[in-house]
Amino acid sequence: MPGPMPQKTDEELRKDRLRFYREEMSEINATLRGFLSRAKASAAFLVDKDGHLITREGVDDKIDVDSICGLVAGAFAATKQMAIMLGEDTFLNLFHQGKRANIQVTLVGNRTILAVVFDDSTTIGMVRLYLAEGANTLTQIFQRILQRHQTAAGQAG
């Protein structure tokens, strides 16, 4: 069984975190809105691996967003450990089915987690189909952001 993971310093955490500009957030939110419309899902939360909300779309006031984000990140971290025990690097998707609500959780760009809430007005197949498309678009956005950060860091150093 793997030992405890080493704690990152504040500087390492800041270095690892992506910073988004207004234009990028607009593009990310438009991607999420388009995905929700096509998949007929009700809400999407984009969360970093530490459980911090990056952005959300389609959320109503009945959902405790902060708690959902923390739990999503925790569930993904626990599932990653199960994957390692089974010889995998990670599991990319989690699905939880309830009587009235379902949640699909997917790793996006190896840096963020997209949690999608939906009900029986759509199917898991539809959600996964359009989620793959949306995740690819988000990954491309994140790659552009990362390249910009690396370029800026190279020019500053």
C-alpha positions in Angstrom: 0.0 0.0 0.0 1.4 3.4 -0.9 2.5 5.7 1.9 1.1 9.1 2.6 1.5 11.6 -0.1 4.0 14.4 0.6 2.4 17.8 1.4 3.0 20.6 -1.2 4.3 23.9 0.0 2.2 27.1 -0.6 4.6 28.0 -3.4 4.2 24.7 -5.2 0.4 24.9 -4.9 0.4 28.4 -6.4 2.8 27.3 -9.2 0.5 24.3 -10.1 -2.7 26.2 -10.1 -3.9 27.6 -13.5 -4.9 31.2 -13.6 -7.8 32.1 -15.9 -8.5 35.4 -17.6 -11.9 36.7 -18.3 -11.9 35.7 -22.0 -10.9 32.1 -21.1 -13.6 31.9 -18.4 -16.1 33.1 -21.0 -15.0 30.3 -23.4 -15.1 27.7 -20.6 -18.6 28.8 -19.5 -19.8 28.8 -23.1 -18.4 25.3 -23.5 -20.3 24.1 -20.4 -23.5 25.8 -21.4 -23.4 24.2 -24.8 -22.7 20.8 -23.3 -25.6 21.1 -20.8 -27.9 22.0 -23.7 -26.9 19.2 -25.9 -26.8 16.5 -23.2 -29.9 17.8 -21.5 -28.1 17.8 -18.2 -29.1 20.3 -15.4 -25.8 21.4 -13.9 -22.0 21.3 -14.4 -19.2 22.1 -11.9 -15.6 22.5 -13.0 -13.5 21.8 -9.9 -9.8 21.7 -9.3 -8.3 18.6 -7.8 -8.2 20.3 -4.3 -12.0 20.7 -4.4 -12.1 24.4 -5.3 -14.8 25.5 -7.7 -13.4 27.0 -10.9 -16.8 27.7 -12.5 -20.3 26.3 -12.7 -23.3 26.5 -15.1 -26.9 25.6 -14.7 -26.9 25.4 -10.9 -30.0 26.1 -8.8 -30.0 27.3 -5.2 -30.9 23.9 -3.7 -27.4 22.6 -4.4 -24.6 23.2 -1.8 -21.9 23.9 -4.3 -19.0 24.1 -1.9 -19.8 20.8 -0.4 -20.4 19.1 -3.7 -17.0 20.4 -5.0 -15.1 19.1 -2.0 -16.9 15.7 -2.1 -16.3 15.3 -5.8 -12.5 16.0 -5.3 -12.4 13.6 -2.4 -14.3 10.9 -4.3 -11.9 11.3 -7.2 -8.9 11.1 -4.9 -10.2 7.9 -3.3 -11.0 6.4 -6.7 -7.4 7.2 -7.8 -6.0 5.2 -4.9 -8.3 2.2 -5.9 -7.1 2.5 -9.5 -3.5 2.4 -8.3 -4.2 -0.7 -6.2 -5.6 -2.4 -9.3 -2.5 -1.4 -11.4 -4.1 1.6 -13.2 -2.8 5.2 -13.2 -6.3 6.5 -12.5 -9.9 6.0 -13.4 -11.1 8.8 -15.6 -14.9 8.6 -14.9 -17.2 8.0 -11.9 -20.9 7.6 -12.1 -23.4 7.8 -9.2 -27.1 7.0 -9.9 -29.9 8.0 -7.6 -33.7 7.8 -7.7 -34.0 11.4 -8.9 -30.5 12.7 -9.6 -27.4 11.3 -11.1 -23.8 12.6 -11.3 -21.1 11.9 -13.8 -17.6 12.9 -12.7 -14.8 13.1 -15.3 -11.2 14.0 -15.1 -10.5 16.8 -17.7 -7.0 17.7 -18.8 -5.4 15.9 -15.9 -5.9 19.1 -13.8 -9.6 19.5 -13.3 -12.7 17.5 -12.6 -16.0 18.1 -14.3 -19.1 17.0 -12.4 -22.4 16.9 -14.3 -25.8 16.6 -12.6 -28.7 15.2 -14.6 -32.0 13.4 -14.1 -34.0 10.9 -16.1 -34.8 13.4 -18.8 -31.6 12.3 -20.4 -29.4 9.2 -20.4 -25.9 8.4 -19.2 -25.0 7.6 -22.8 -26.1 11.1 -24.0 -24.2 12.7 -21.1 -21.0 10.7 -21.8 -21.2 11.4 -25.6 -21.4 15.1 -25.2 -19.1 15.1 -22.2 -16.3 13.6 -24.2 -16.7 16.4 -26.8 -16.8 19.1 -24.1 -13.9 17.7 -22.2 -11.8 17.8 -25.4 -12.6 21.5 -25.9 -11.8 22.2 -22.2 -8.5 20.3 -22.5 -7.5 22.5 -25.5 -8.4 25.6 -23.5 -6.3 24.4 -20.6 -3.4 23.6 -22.8 -3.4 27.1 -24.2 -3.5 28.6 -20.7 -0.6 26.3 -19.6 1.5 27.3 -22.7 0.8 31.0 -21.9 2.0 30.5 -18.3 5.1 28.6 -19.4 5.9 31.3 -21.9 5.4 34.1 -19.3 7.5 32.2 -16.7 10.3 31.7 -19.3 10.3 35.4 -20.1 10.3 36.4 -16.4 13.2 34.1 -15.6 
